[in-house]
């Protein structure tokens, strides 16, 4: 019985430090991917930056416009979107570079 306690404590620490935070992060990413809407600027896991043109709720695919000049579009899976770019961040960068 004395040998069982250290194993249980190690298992509990493993769960609290590794499994639980990963579940939370995965849940947040799924929520972000489910809430994609038209005109969101996104980055895919391959590094492609584009604007969402078509994102239907029931579908697992979205259409991204990746080039403004010739209207190039590409279909990707929602799971390929790694993050949504905020509209505020590019504006902050340009303000900092203009003020310097």
Rosetta blueprint (number, residue, H / E / L):
1 X L
2 X H
3 X H
4 X H
5 X H
6 X H
7 X H
8 X H
9 X H
10 X H
11 X H
12 X H
13 X H
14 X H
15 X H
16 X H
17 X H
18 X H
19 X H
20 X H
21 X H
22 X H
23 X H
24 X H
25 X H
26 X H
27 X H
28 X H
29 X H
30 X H
31 X H
32 X H
33 X H
34 X H
35 X L
36 X L
37 X L
38 X L
39 X L
40 X L
41 X E
42 X E
43 X E
44 X E
45 X L
46 X L
47 X L
48 X L
49 X E
50 X E
51 X E
52 X E
53 X E
54 X E
55 X E
56 X L
57 X L
58 X L
59 X L
60 X L
61 X E
62 X E
63 X E
64 X E
65 X E
66 X E
67 X E
68 X L
69 X L
70 X L
71 X L
72 X E
73 X E
74 X E
75 X E
76 X E
77 X E
78 X H
79 X H
80 X H
81 X E
82 X E
83 X E
84 X E
85 X E
86 X L
87 X H
88 X H
89 X H
90 X H
91 X H
92 X H
93 X H
94 X H
95 X H
96 X H
97 X H
98 X H
99 X H
100 X L
